[in-house]
Amino acid sequence: MTTDPRWLILGAGALGRLLAARLAERQPSILIGRRTGSNPLIMTTPEGEVRRHAVVRLTLAEAPRRPALIHVTTKSHAVDAALDQLAARVAADTPVVLWQNGFQAQPRATRRWAGPVLCAVTSEGAYTHGEDGVVHAGHGLTHLGHLEGRYPELATRTSATLTAAGLETRACDDIRRRLWHKLAVNAAINPLVAIHRIRNGELRAPAYRPRVEAIVAEVATLMAAEQIEPPETGWQAHVWGVIEGTANNRASMLQDVLAGRRTERDAILGPLLEAARRHGLSVPALERLRDDTPQ
């Protein structure tokens, strides 16, 4: 069976649309969603420029059986079902890139998928706008790699293509650590902004700051127990730096709450609470956060 040179992007949410729009002029791709569409994909850049891109949009049933690569951009709780659908449709050795928050879907997918599985950690900001639009809210940096450091050439090639398309990406051999770091930041930001329906920067207010600091302190203890090396600046400075840098952003969990969608609460807080159980650590701030956060 001949390999189709196109990439599949499974999931037509904010991240899927961003990838499709950015790749439109660099890498032939197909955006896979629930419906087929022919309208241009409209991207608003961080600089305010509005661009219209002709993007092929199909359902999975219409997709090629041997694409060159598949980006899975669904929410973490939908990854297992997505892989089931893919397994029934595409060649088993097709490379997959996972773009999920948390640290639940990635190990499971890496074990079960026969082909190479790379994981992405990104700080790109995006949100959907209407049926055919995506706002690229802010430039970020993406790291890409295999949980065990395998497939470095694939990671390097894929990173180069994404970078050329305007999404700065670096191949790495420590993606597991970077996933834990992203998880720590998400745990301190996403649930609280979703609970209070505020933008990231509002966490700096006196009403929220002590709770953020308590959450980060517990996360730091858990990371040490898991032998995850801390950021160079330390956990508190790292998290507050992200809050400062994304002050105007609406976190993905807040977007889910406002849209009435299921959140990634379990994917973000579940691994931390499981680590606390394994190590016999008390984490009242994280437990309260789990209880308060919308599902």
N, C-alpha and C positions, 0 to 999 in steps of 0.2 A: 504494500500500500504506500503510495507516494505521500510524502509529508506536504501539507499545505503550508506555505510560508507565513500565513497570517497568525497573529496572536488572538486568542479568545480572552475577553474580559467578562467574567461571570459576575453579574451584579450591577444593576444600572442605577445605583445610588450615587451619592456625592463623589466618592472615591473612584468608582467605576467610570462615571462620566468624565471626571478629571483626567484619568488615564487615557480614555478614548480620545478626548479633545486634544490633549498634548501630543499623543502619538500619531494623530491623523496625518501629519505631513512627514513623518519619519519612519513609521513602521505600520504596514497594513494590518489592521485589527478589526475585530468584530465585537460589538457590544451585545452581550447576551442578557436579555431581560424577559419579562413575562409577555411582551408583545413585540411584533415587528413594526418598525417605523421607518419612514423615509424623510422626515423633517430634519433639517440641519441641527446639529448640536451647537448650542450657543454658549460660549464660555466668556465670562467676564474676568479679565486678568487682575492680579493684585494692583496693577497700575491704572485700572479703570477702563482699559481698552476692551471693546466687545468684538469677539471673533466668532464667525460662523464656520462650522466644520461639517463636511459631508462624511458621516460615519455610518458604516453598515450596521444595522441593528436587527438582530434575529432572535428567535427563540432557540433554546438548546436543541430542539428536534431538527432544526434546519442547519445546524452548525456542521462544519467539516469533521470527519471522524479522526483525522490525524493532523491537528493543528501543530504549529511549531512550539507553542507554549501557551499555558493557561494562567491568567491572573484571577484568583478567587478573591473578590472584594465584598462578599456578603458579610453580614454580622457573624460574630463568632458562633452563636448558637445555631446558625444555619449551615455551618461548614460540613457537618456529617451528611446531611441530606444532599448538599450540593455535590459531594464526592460520590454519593450513591448514584445520582443522576449522571454524573460524568462517566462513572465506571460502565454504565449501560450504553454510553454513546461514543466515547472516544477511546483511542488506543491506550492501553494500560501503562505504557512507558512514556507517555507525554509529560514533559516537565510542568510542574505546578509552582506558582508563587502565591503564598498566603499573605494577606494584608490585614489580618485581624488584630484587635486589641486583646489584652489579657495573655494568659499562658495556659490555656486549656486545649484549644483546638489544634494548636501547632504540633505538640508531641503525638497526639492521636493520629493526625493526618500523615505525619512523617512515617509512622509505623505501618499504616494501612495502605498507602498509595504505592504502587509498584515502581513508578518512575521517580525521578528526582523531585524533591520538595524543598524549595527555598522559602525562607520567611523574611518578610520585610518589616522594618520598623521605621515609621515616617513621622515627620513633624509638619508635613504639608497640611495646609488648612483649606477646606472646601465645604460648600453646602449647595444643595440643589435649589434651583429657581424655576418653578413651573414644571411642565411636562418635558421640556427639551433643554433646560438650562442648567448651568453649573457656575457657581462663583468660586474662583480660585482666590480664597480669602487671604492667603499669605504664603510666601515661599518658605520652604523648609529644607530638610535634609533627610534622605532615606538611606538606611543601611540594609544590605541584602546578603543572606548567607544561609547555609545549611546548619541545622542544630548541632551536628557533629563535625562541622568544618569540611564536609565533602563537596564535590562539584564546584571547585573554585573557578574553573574556566567558564562554566555556565553562568555563575554569579557575575563574573567580570564582564562577559558579553552583554548580559541583560542590563547590568548597571550602566554600561556605556550607551546603550540605546536609550534608556530612560533619561540619562543626563543630556544627551543630544536633543531630546524632545523637550527639555526645559524643566525636568524634575531631577535635581542633582542627587545622584545615587552613588554609593560606594560599596563595593564588595567587601565583605569582612569574614573573619573566621571565628568571631565571638558573638554571634547573633543571639545566643542564649542569654548572655549577660545583658545585652542591649534590650532584649524583650523584658527581662526583669526590671531594668531601669525604667522603661516606658510604663510598665505595669505600676511601679511605685508612684510615678508622676500622675498617672491616670487615677489611681486610688485616692490621691490627695485632692484632685481637682474635679473629676467628672461627677461623682456622686453628689458632692455638695452643691455644685452649680445646678444640677438637675433638681435637687430637692428644693432649692430656693429660687430657681428660675432666674439666674443672674449670669452675667458674662464673667469670664475668668478673672478679670482684673478686680472685680468687686469683692473677691475673697480677701483682698488686702484690708478691708474695712475692719474696725475693732469687733464687730459682731461675729465675724467668721475667722479671723486670724488665729485665736487660741485653738479652735477646733482643728484647723489645718496643721498647726504645729504639733498637736497631740497625735494626729494620724501619722504624720511624717516620723515622729519619734518611734512609734510602734513599728512602722515599716522598716526603719533603720535597724531595729533589733532583729526583725525577721530576716532581713537581707544578710546580716552578720551570721545568723544561725544557718542560713542556706549557703554561706561562703561566697556570696556575691560581692565582688569588690565595689566599694562605694564610688560615686563620682569624685573627681579631684577636689571639688569645692565643698564636698560634704553634702548630705541629703537635704538638710534644711535650705542651704543656699541654692542647691540645684533646683529644688521644687519652686522656690520663690522666684528664681530666675526665669523659669518657664512661665509662671503666672505673669510676670512682668512682660515677657516677650510676646505673650498671647493675650494681653489684657482685653482686647476688643473682640476676641473670638467667642463664638458660641460652641462649647464643647459638644462632641458627638452625642453624648448621653442627653444633654439638654435638647438637642435637635430631635432626638427620639421621643422624649417626653412631650415636647410641643406638638409633634406630629401624631401622637397617640400610638407610637410603635413600642414594641418590646425593647427594653434596654439591655445593655451588656453588663448589668450589675454582677451576675454570677461569674462571668468570664474575668472581670476585673478584681472583684473581692474574693471570689472562691479560692484561687490559688494561695492568696495570703492567709486566709482563715485555715485552709488545709495545712499550710506550713506551720501555723501556730499550734495546731493540734499535734502535728508530728513532733514538734520540739517542746511541747508542754508549756507554751508561753501564753500569758494572759494579755489579751488585746481588746480591752473594753471599748476603745474609741472606734476600732474597725467593726466590732460587733454592733455597736449602735449605728454606725454608718450603714451596715447591711440592712438593719431593721428599718431604717428611715428611707432608704433609697427605693424609688419606684421600680417595679419589675419590668 
